[in-house]
């Protein structure tokens, strides 16, 4: 290609870019990356069950379905960079458990954002009246937990913990 042809091609490309036909800065804008982060569920269960035992409550078991429900919620809030969502309500939790085919008698959920470790999330939940009430819920028997990270935004680390009592565990004894 000679100089004149190269200059003409460059001029046409610049003109198209200026008209918006070619994206300016294409590929130069940072993209948000959402990453599911593995959680050591055995360590989490040991932490939670030790806390429940200190408070006179029976242990809970890690549940794979609840891990999945928690993962979906952690991803949901990470994508929005916010915990403010209709999905974080009694109705939203009920719908998500139903969608997962998880018939339950009782259920509760804790969300967290900004906690860089499992220990920090647990300390944060224990220090919050409503979250602590869920940790010490006497009616639940199962738990799931998940963490999702976001490459940018306000919080970066998002946590969801779902507690429940499946129908298969029977009705709780009256307190």
N, C-alpha and C positions, 0 to 999 in steps of 0.2 A: 504494500500500500504506500502510495507516495505521500508527501507532506500535505499537499492540497486536499487529498481524500481524507486523511487522518484529521485535519483541521475541520473539515466539513462534518465529519462524523461526531467529533467532539462538540461542535456548535449545536448540532441537532440534539444530541444527548442532553446538553445543558439546557436547551430550550424546552425539551420535554420534561425535564426535572423541575424547571421553574413553573411549568403549567400544571404540575401535580400529576402528570402521567407516570413519571417514575418517582418512587418514594424517596424523599430526601432523608439522609441519615439512616437508610435502610440497614437494619441489623446492628446499628450502633447504640440503640436504646437498650438499657439492661432489662432483661426479662425476669419476672418473678419466678423463682423456683420453689415448688412445694415438695417436701420430702418427708415421707413417713419414717420415723426413727424407732428402731426396735426398743422395747422396754423389757427389762428382766422381770417377767411377771412373777417368778418364784420369789425374788427379792422383795418385790412390791407386796405380795401376799404375806410374806413374813413380817414386813413392817406394819401393814394394816392389821393383821391378826394379833400382833403383839400389843398394838394400841387398843384394839377391841378387848383383849384379855385383861389389860390393865383397868378397863372400865366394866368388867364383869360380863362381857358379851362373848358368845360363841364365835368361832372362826368362820370365815367365808372361803369359798373355793373359787379359783380362777376358772372362768367359763369362756371357751373359744368364741361362742356366738356374741357374748357381751364384749369381748375384745374387738370383734368386727364392728359392732354398733359404735363402740368408743372410737375406733379408727375413722369411721365415716364422719363422726361428729368433729373430731379433732381436725380432719381435713376441711370440713365445712367452715369452721371458724377461722382456720388459717387462710383459706382462700379469700375470706372477707376481711382479714386482719382485725377481727372484732368478735366479741362473744355475744353481741346484741343480735339475736336472730330469733324468729318465731320458733325455730326448731328446739331452742332451749326453753321449754315450757313443759308442764305436765302433759299437755295435749301432744306436743311435738315428740316427746320421749315415747309416749304411748304409741303414736303412729310409727315411729322408727322401730320399736320392738315388734309391733304387729307385722311390719314389712319383713322383718327378719324371721318371722314365724316363731317368735319367742313368747309363748303364753306365760303370763306371770300374774302373781297375786299382789306383789309390791315391787316398786322400782323407784330409783332416785338417780340423780346424776350430778357430778361435780365437773365444772370446767375450770381451766386455769390458763393464764397467758403470762409469758415473761419468765417463767421459772426455768432455769437452765439445767436443773437436775431433778430426779425423782424425789430426793430428800427435800429440796426446796418446795416442790409442789405439795408434798405431804405436810410440811410445816405451815405453808400458806393455807391449806384446807383446814388444818387443826385450829388455826388462829381466826377462822371465819365462822361465826355462829351457825349459819345455815349449812355451810359445807361440813362442819364438824358434826352437825346433827345427822347428816347423811352417812358419814364415816361410822357413826355409832348407832345407826338404824338397827333396832333389834329384830326387825322382820325380814331383813335380807339374808340370803345364804350364798349368793354368787356375786362375782365381781369381774369386770373387764376394764382394761386401761389401755390408752394409746397416747402417743406423742407425735405431733407433726411439726416440722420446722418450716419457716418461711425465710427466703433469702433477703427480703427487704421488709419495710413496714415498721409499725410501732412495736410489736411484741416479739416477733421471731420464733418463740417457742410456745406451742399450744398443746394443752393436755385435756383429755376427756376421760372420766372414770364413770362407768355405769354399774350400779348395784341393783340387784333384783332377787326376787324369790320366784323361781319357776313353779308352775302348777305342780310339776312332778315332785317337788319337795314338800307338798302338802300345806295345809293351813297352819299358821303359827299357833302355838298354845297361848291362851289368854294370859295377859300380864297382870 
